[in-house]
Structure formats: structure tokens, C-alpha cells
């Protein structure tokens, strides 16, 4: 018995000793992690060394058991990687934290990890994935008391909706976040909500309400004087106010607010990105008022943006400078800057800026105006489709998440009827999906029709613009003719009469008097040269008739696609007598037919002819491609659109095709 007691005491002492050693090892390890994390956060240390400290802290975590301290430290390490912009490592650590949270059933850790993964995808510009993670995190935060993270999650969802131009959706989410922020009286979150509401309303062109919320944000800043970002918040808010006035064309008020933002002390050191944005916006406002000091502001902003590698800012600065040089008549410099902005925007996928450069090209190079207008329309249409698809996807994410939560609640509360309820839910979702799908298809068709109508209006505007251009050219030519007749001719006649005396008298005094009139001839030469130069600049290549536009389309077909395109357009067709709407429908039918040849026919040759026969104009498009079943194809949108267009012009459209023997399209249009 005595021996048993001694052995027990011995084992107890060993156990206590091992426990103390284990606790000591954990304490030492935690001290190491804290030291590594502290050094990784020190901005005075080189980036490379901060990375090593972060890696060391992460390595220490691998030896730990799953407890609350380990999970907290995972997030701390993730934050260090994020601040170093090591996003892939940030993602890896966060995913480990998510697994630790799931294995320990720690909802707080799960929600935070989902929120962090949302940040990862947000930084990667994967808005649909980011929205999915934020949405999942929000659903968990709604069941906890963590209001701050709940508000931040809702706000980031609102930011994504704003970026995707779902301004009303973003406004709704932000108001929800604002109500919660007022509940907990968080001044920073209230400020951020006001800022985003102002941006949403600016996107909806509601300038008064946008100014109202940005003004409220400015008042809210007074409560943030102890915040380290107080000065940056103030400058950014003045910039937001200025942007509203700039978009509303109230340039004097815009200048006033941008100047107040630039007046914030040490802003260029605190946040050079905000400072350069204010400087560029100030310059643009001055430029709109034709102030000479705008050029200096543009250059200063570009210099700062170059120094910090702000690609988006550099693109906007070069676009603004290109506009400036264009108005000053320096076409070469304007083209050079716009080329640089276009290349940067294309490389960086800044599509909105790319659209601006294409619009500028139509003004800088009017000879290629139609070419760039087509590129602009094509890119604009694709961006619109992408934005619409993304917004639909975000809506589905919201909807599907809510449905999953609802299903889980039903299953947990009614286990005995789980199979029946699951079947009902699946049927309900399937039915709802069918209804939504049918509605989506109907909306898509309406949108396609609206887009076609928009294209027709754009084309009509282009033709109307050409008419105006012709009128201006006619007026200008008359003006130059008057200048030649009233100015140059009168001066020449006067000089000739004054020099005629030399045929009668050649004495020294008469010659001296006539020398002045010889000099006058040089002045007349200069004046003639100036008028000739002006006339030369005014005579640029124009696309003044519909035949030119049709020919361009067919030349593009020949140059851009593999089939050989042979075409002929009857000179007897008087296109000027056709209504603009009829010409638009003819153009669209030809465009659609060529597009179908390129996509499906696999043809070697396409023959296009336009012939006038008495009171009928016939458009014939024939290819030697694969052919198709006409009765089935008539159900397609493309052929339906062509049939509708032919009906709109009182025409007759026939399509003849046989598999393996090519296709021929006839369009007959009656003319007056």
C-alpha cells in the first residue's frame, strides 16, 4: 500500500511538471508570435523583412491546438499579409481560420473568415465572389451581437452594388447600414454611410439629394477630429461635393469645393492620391470655364500620379490633357496623349476610361469618326450586358442565400416532415425559377428591342450631324469667297492702280512712292496664304451619303473576315430620296445577313448587289456556304428582326437555302 502511494505521488509530480513545461512552452511561443506580429506591422522595417516576420508568425501557428487564441492569431497574421498586399497568403491563412472555426463551431470566427475572404475577392475585382462571401457573413452576423462587423459587411455589399451601377440597390443597403450605425452611435460608420448615399444619388443624377448627403458627411466629420484620418476624410468629402457640382455643370462651386479640399494641411503627404484627384478635378473645372491656369493643374496632378504609380489617375489626367490640347488646336499632342490613355486603359481593363478615349478619337480624328463611333457602341453594349449579368448574379446570390437559410430553419424545427418539406421547397424553387426565367427572357427581348431602337437613333443623329456639318462647310466656303472678293481683290485692285503710274513715269521720286505698294503685295500674299491654310484645314474627308456608309461596311467585311466579299451598288439608286428610317433598316438587314454568314455559313465567297429596277430596289446577298433549314431558322431572333425590318419599310424579304448549297437573301423595297 505504501508503495502504491509513493508511485501515485511520483506520477502526480511528473504530471504537474509536464503541465508547467507545456504552459511555459505555450507562453514562450505566444511571446514569439506577438514579437513577430509587432515587427511585421512596423512600417519602418523593409518590406522583405516584414514578410519574413509574418512568415515566422504563421509557422508558429502550425504547432498550436485549435483554441480561441489560435483563431485570433490567424486573423492577425492574415491582416499583416493584407497590409503587405500578399493577397494569396492572406487568402490561405483566412481559409485555415475558416476551417478552424467550422471544426470548433465558432460562428464568430466563421463570419469573420467569410468577411475576410470577401475582402480578398473585392481586392481582386471579383465582385460576384466577394458579394457571395459578404452575404454569407452578413447572415451569421445577424444572429450575433457584433453590430460593427455586420454594418461593415452590409456597407461592402453596398459598395459592390454601387460599382456595378445598381444605384438603388446600393442605396437600400446603405440606409440599412445607416440605421444600424445610428443605433450603436458609431461616428465613422455614419460618415461612411453618408458618403456612399451621396455617391448612389449622384449615380442616379439626383444632384440635390447627393449634395444633401455629402453635406451631412461634412458635418459628421466634426465629430471625428480625434480620428487619425480626419484630414483625409475632410479633403475627400470636399472632393465628393465638387464632383456633384462638376457633373451638374456648376463649375464655380466645383472649384470652390476642390480648392477647400486642397487647402487641407499636409494632404499631399497624408494621401497623395486624394490630393492629385482634387488637383485634376480642379483643373478640369477651370478648363470648362476656359481658364488659362487649368493646364498647370493638369500637369501637377499627372506628375504626382506618375510618382505614386496611380494608373487610374494617370489615365484620367491624360484624357483631360488630351481634351485641353484638342480645344487649343494642338491635334498632334491631343492624339499622342489620348493614344497613351487608351493603351493604359486597355491594358488595365479600365473600360469606362476606354470609352472616353474612343469618344475623344471621334473628335480628334473626324476622318475615322464612324469607325471609332462603332467601336464605342460595341464596347458600350458589351459593358452594359456585363453589368446587367453581374447585377442579376448578385440578386441571385442574395435570393439563393435567403432560400438556403429558410430551408435550414424549416429542417431543424420539423425533422419528422423533412422529406415532404424538402420536396415542396424544391418544387417551389423550380417553379419560381421557371417563372423568373420566363420573365428574364421577356425582359431580355425588350432590352434587345430598346437597344436596336437606340442604335437607330444614334445612326439618325450621325446623319443629322453630317447635314449640319455640310451646312457649316457651305457657310464657311461662302465666307472665304467673300474674304477673297471683298478683301484680297479690293487690295489687289488698289495696288495695281497705284503701281500703274510706273508705266508713265520712272523718276526716282515716283519709284520711292511705289515701293510701299510693293510691300503691300507681300501683305496680300500672306493674307492669301492664311486663307488657303484655313481652307485646307477645313476640307477633310467626309462620309456624306448612305452609299459611302454601305461601302464602308462591305470593305470592313472584306478586310476583317475570311470570305471573299464581292459587291456592287447601282449608281441609279438615289439614296437622298430615301427616309432615314428606311436607310437604317436596309443597313441593319445587310449587317445582320453578313454577320450570319460570318458566324454560321463557312462560305468562301459572299456576293452582295443592290440594283434598281423601275420602282423597286433589290438587295441580294448570296453565299456558297453550308446552307440551313429555313423553316427552323425562322424561329431565331436574327431572322425575326430582319422580317420585322422589311415589314417596317413595306418591303418583301425572301430567304432561299438548302443544306450544302449555300444561301440567298432577297430584299425588295418599293420606291416612289
Secondary structure, DSSP 8 states (H G I E B T S, - for coil): -HHHHHHHHHHHHHHHHHHHHHHHHHHHHHHHHHHHHHHHH-TTS-HHHHHHHHHHHHHHHTTS-SSHHHHHHHHHHHHHHHHTT-HHHHHHHHHHHHHHHHHHT-HHHHHHHHHHHHHHHHHTT-HHHHHHHHHHHHHHHTTSS-HHHHHHHHHHHHHHHHHTT-HHHHHHHHHHHHHHHHHHT-HHHHHHHHHHHHHHHHHTT-HHHHHHHHHHHHHHHGGGTTSTTHHHHHHHHHHHHHHHHHHTT-HHHHHHHHHHHHTSTTHHHH-HHHHHHHHHHHHHHHHHTT-TTHHHHHHHHHHHHHHHT-HHHHHHHHHHHHHHHHHTT-HHHHHHHHHHHHHHHHHHT-HHHHHHHHHHHHHH-GGGHHHHHHHHHHHHHHHHHHHHHHHHHHHHHHHHHHHHHHHHHHHHH-GGGHHHHHHHHHHHHHHHHHHHHHHHHHHHHHHHHHHHHHHHHHHHHHHHHHHHHHHHHHHHHHHHHHIIIIIIIHHHHHHHHHHGGGGT---HHHHHHHHHHHHHHHHHHHHHHHHHHHHHHH------SHHHHHHHHHHHHHHHSSSEEEEEE-TT--GGGS-HHHHHHHHHHHHHHHHHIIIII--SEEEEEEEEETTEEEEEEEE-S----HHHHTTSHHHHHHHHHHHHTT-EEEEEE-TTS-EEEEEEEE--
